[in-house]
Amino acid sequence: MKRIWKQVQQTLRILGAGILAILVLVSSTVPGGERLEQVRAYTRGVEFDYAGWMLAALWDKGQQWALSAPRYWDEKTQRQVVEDWAALTREVQALRAESARIFADPSVSDPQTAAAPVLARLRAREAEQARLGALSEEILQIQTRAVLAEMGLTYGKQAVPSVLYRISKLPLALVVSPREVIRQDANISLLPDMGLDEITALEQRVEQELGVSALVVQIGGVAVYPAMVMETTNLVYLTDTVAHEWTHNYLTLRPLGMLYDASPELRSMNETAASLAGKEIGLRVLERYYPDLVPPPPAPPAAPQTQQPPAEPPAFDFRAEMHITRVEADRLLADGKVDEAEAYMEARRQVFYANGYVLRRLNQAYFAFHGAYADTPLGAAGEDPVGPAVRALRAQSGSLREFLNRISWMDEFADLQKALQP
């Protein structure tokens, strides 16, 4: 009876923390501002309901915690469950693709009948996937919390906030930037099932009627509570993303996260810090529980050769080419050449496409969104100084704990610049 009561208490703590998170996070999911309200005139009917999603997810998490057994299993059993879930998810994805192929095949006169066996198996496997998915989530949460404790990122061995995530179909994001400068003025979450025709129509209407640059993008995770994470069988990506979104939840309880939308610099500081932390924590989870999945270290630079081999065309470097594109687009915009900048970005999009990178659109909104993730050099951030400064702060910090403790209490970019002064 005592054990049951403790489980009920923990469930209530999870629900209570989650309701508090809803009050904090929903208020910042759709930031205020005149431009935002102008854009929302076009999106109110298709906006994602975070409050409803979080309440349902928190209720499920509370029940799972009270009833599930993974925290009592040994590491070998925990790993086997996670691997079984990943294998089952691969099968589910293959069955979905097969059913879609049948319905798209013009030679199939009765696709409903032809696909019936596939759909029946899909429904059965999805039910099993949901059962194993709940267990897998609990296991990865336990493993991530243990690693956070090892890294000194807990209080009394408790992560604050606790690591909670849920695999979910993620909302889309409508990003809006001025045409004259690359800057995110709005980021509105939309229903995940919008068709491409609806997406392009929304982008065109917002651009034409408000005179802005707009782009609907897919995202890999959302730092609500529990965090939303996309379905994937890639455990390297999954451990990184779970840790990334937890870092956002951690920062939300401190000035940096609370001020996420206060300026482009603070947004970039948040995203770059979370990306750096997500990679470090995720890698430690792999090393601790899935060592055979740890990615190999980057190859050392090749030694100089006295005799040069025959010249070969260099491989297309996506990040380097994107950096070049951002720098030139910024230069053209700074010179007031908006039409020329947009024509240049479209021409560059076609270059990326020719080299195997399918970008539906490449515009100011694209860079306003992707440029905030500056945990590695080059890329869509261009010459923005924020990313290098965050990376420099991490390099001079003795541990991830020290880095997060320093940056999380900053409330403007000037604080970061001051911290880097000799």
N, C-alpha and C positions, 0 to 999 in steps of 0.2 A: 504493500500500500504506500509506503514511504517513497519507493522508487517511482511509482505511478504519479504521486503528487509532485515529485521533482520534475518529471517529464511535463506535466501540465504547466508548472511554473515556467519552465523553459519555453514552452510553446507560447505562453502569454507574453513572455519577454520578447520573443521574436516578433509576434504580432504588434506589440506596443512599439518596438523600435521601428518596425516597418511603417506604422501609421504616422509616427513622427517624421520618418523619411519622406513619406508622401507629402506631408505639409511643407517640408523644406524643398524637396526636389521638383514637385509639380509646379511650384511657384517659379522655378527657374527653368523649367522645360521650355516654356514659351516666354522669352524675355519681353519686357515692355519696350515701347518706343513708337514714334509716329510711323516710321517706315514699316515696322512689323504689323501694325494695325491696318495699314493700307494693303499689305499682302494678304492678311488673314481674311479680307473681304472676298478673296477668291478661293480660300481653302477651308473655311469653317465646316463645310459639309463633308470633308474627307480627312479631317484631322484625327490622329490616333488618340484613343482614350487611355492615357497613362494611369490615371487614378483607378479606373476599373480593372486594368490589367494587374496593377500592383496589389490591390486588395485580394484578387483571386489567387495570385501567385503566393502571397504571404499566407493565406489560409492553407494552401496546399503544403507550403514549406513547414508550417506549424504541425500539421498532421503527420507529415513525413518524419519530422524529428521525433515526435512522440512514439511512432510506431515502427520506424525502420531499425534494422539491426546492423548496418555497415560499421558503426563505430565500435562494435564488439568483435569484428572480424579481424583476422590477421592480414598482413600486407599482401601476401600471396593471393588470398581470396579476393581482397579488394581489387587488386590489379586484374584478376581474371574477369571480374564483373565488368570493369571498364572496357576491357578488350572485347568481351562478348557484346557489349552494347555497341561499340564501334563497328564490329563485323555485322551486326544486325542492321545498323543504320546504313551501311553500304548496300546491303541487300534491299532495304526499303527504297533507297534512292534508285537502284537499278530497276526495281519493279515499277516505280513511278515513271521512269524514262521509257520503259517498255510499253506501259499503258498509253502514254502520250504518243508514242510512235504509232501504235495501232490506230488510235483515233485520227492521226494526221495522214495515214496512208490512204491515198485516193482509190487504191485497188481493193480496199476492204469495204464491201457493200453494207455490212452490218457490224460496225465496230463495237457496239454494246455487247453483242453476243460473242464476238471474237475475243474481246478483252475480259469477258466475265471470269475465266479461271485466273487470270493475272490479278484482277481487282479483288477477287476473293482471297487470294494469297496475300495481297498487299494489306487488306484490312486485318487479317490475322497477325501478320508480322508487325504492323503498326501498333496493335494492342500490346504485343510483347515488347516492342520498342519503348512504349510509354512506361511499362512496368520497370524495365531495366534502366530506362533513362532517369527515373527518379532516384534509383539506387546509385547510378553512376554520378549524378550530380552531388549527392550526399558524400560520396567517397572523395571526389575531387575537392569539395569544400573542406573536408577533414584534412586532406593532404596539404592543401594550400594554407590552412590555419597553422598546421604543424611547422611548415616552412617559415611562415611569418614569425612564429615564436623563436625559431632558430636564428632568424635574422634580427631579432630584437625589436620587431614591429608590433608587439602586443603589450598589453598591460595585465600583469598577473597571468600571463600565458593565454589571455583572451584577446582576440582581434577586435578592435573597435573602429568601425562597426564590424560585426561578424561577417565572414565571407558567405554570401548567399547569391546564387545565380540560377537562372532557369533558361534552358534551351527553348527558343521561341522563334516564330516567324517575326522578323524585325520590321518595324515601320520604315518607310522611305523618308528621306529628308529633302525638303525643298529649301535650297540655299539661294539667297539673293544678295547680289553685290551691286554697287553703283557701276555704271559703265566707265566712268572717268578714272576710277581708281579701284584697285583690288582690295576689297574690305567686306567682311561678312556683316550685313545689316540685318539679316533674318535667317533663321534656321528653324523650319516648322516641320514637325513630324506628321507624316501622312499615313493613311491606311496601306498595309503592305501588299494588298492584292490589286492595286491600280494597274490597269493595262497600259501598254506603251502608247496607245493612241490617246488615252486620258492624260498621261504624263506630258507628252509633247504639246497637247492642246493647252494644258495648264501653264507650261513654261512660256509658250508663245503669247498667251493672253496677258500674263503678268509682265512680260517684257514689253509688249506693244502698248499696254495701257499705263504702265508706270515708268517706262523709259529706263529699265534696269537690265542687268544680266541675271538670268535665273537658270538653275539646274537642279533636277531631281536626282539624288544619288542614293545608292545602296550603302548601308552601314554594317559593320560587323558586331557591334555591341552598343548598349545604351546603359549608362550608369544610373539607372533608377534603382529601386531597392525592393526585391532582389534585382540584381543586374540582369539585363536581357542579353543573351548570347546566341548567335546564329548557329544553326545545326551544322556540324562538321564532324568528320571522322579523323581529322588531323589533330592528334593530341598535342603536337608542338604548338599549333595555332591556338588550340583550345586553352591550354594552360596559360599561355601568354595573355589571351583575351580576358580570361577570368581574373587574372591578376591586374591587368590594365584597368578593368572596370572597378575592381575593389579599390584600387588606388584613387580613382575618381571619388568613390564613396568616402574614403579616408580624407581626401582634400576638401570635400564638401563641408566637413565639420570644422574647417579652418579658413582663415581669410582668403587664401588663394582660390580655393574651390567656391566659396561663397560669392566671390567676385568674378566668376568664370566669364560672364558676358559683359563685364564692365568696360573692357577695351580689347582690341585685337591682340595686343601684347599679352594681356593676362590669359586670354584664351589659348594662345600659343604656348605660354608657360605651363598651363594646365595640361594640355595635350602632350607636349614633349616630355614633361615630367612623368606623366602616366605611362607613356610609351617606354621610356627608359626603365621605369620600375617594373612594368609588366614583363619586359624581356628578362630582367634579372630574376624576378620571383619565379616566373614560368620556367626558366632554365633550371633553377634550383629544385623545383618540383620534379622535373624530368630526371635530373641527376639523382635525386633521392629515391624516386619510386619507379621510374621508367628509364634506367640508364642506357638501355640499348637504343632508345629513341633520340638521345641527345644529338643534335646536328654536329657534324664534324667542324672543327675550327677552320677559319678561312685559310686558304693556302698562302704561304709566305710569298713575297714578291720574288719573281724570277731573278736569278743572278745575271748581271750584264754579260753579254756575249761579245767576244772580240770580232767574231765573224757573223755578220747579220744574215739571218735566213731570208729566203725570198719573201718579198713584201706580200702580205695578205690584207684584204680589207678588214678593218677592225670590226669586232662584234658590236651590234647596236646596243648602247648602254642607255636603258630607259631613264634612270635617274639623272644621268649627266645631260641627256638630251632635254629632259623636262626642266632642268635647271637653266639651260640655255634659253629655252622658250620663255620661262618666267622672267628672266632678266631682261630679255628684249621686249617683252610685252610691257613690263614696268617702265622701260625707257620710253617707249612710244606713248604710253599713257601720260607720263610725266611731261612730255612735249605737247600734250593736248591732241595727239593724233589718234583719236578713239577709233574711227573707222579703219585706219591702217592697222591698228593693234588687233582689232577683231578679225580682219582679213588675214593677218599674219598667223594668229592662233588657229584659224581654220586650215590654213595651208600646212601648218605644223601637225595638226590632227591627222591629216592625210598621210604625212610622213610616218607618223606612229602606226597608222593602219597598215601601210605598206610593209612595215617591219614586224607585223604580227600582233600589235597592241590595239585592240578594238576599243576606241574611245568614242562614245556616242556624240559627245560635244566637248569642246575645249574652249572655255571662255573665262571671263573674270570670276564667275561664281565657282568654277572648278578650282581655280587657284585659291580663292578665298576659303574654301573648305579644306582641300588637301594640303595647303601650305602651312596649316597650323601644326601638322605632325612632322616635327623637325628633329627627330631623335637620331637621324643619320645625316651625314653631309649630303649636299646637292639636293636634287628633287624639286618638288613644287614650291618650296619656300623661297627659292631664289636667293637674293642677297639680304633677306630679313635677318637682322642681328639677334633675334630672340632665341632661335634654336641653338646657334653656337654658344650663346651665353649660358643657357640651361645645361648644355653638355659640358661646358667648362666648369660650372658649379659642381656637377656630379664628379668630374675628374679630380677636383681639389677636395672633395669630401671623402673622409676615411671609410665610410660605409653608406649603404643605401639608407639606413635609418638616419644618419646624420644629414644626408642630402634632403630627404623628405622633411625632416624637422626644420631645416633651414628655409627651404623654398615654400613650405606650406604656410608660413606666417607672413609672407610677403604680400603686399596689397597693391604694388605697382611695379612696373618694369625698372624704375629707378632704384628700387631696393635690390634687385638682382645685379644691376650694374655696380652699385656701391659695394656689394658683397665680393665682387671680383677685383676690386681695386687692390693693388699691392699695399 
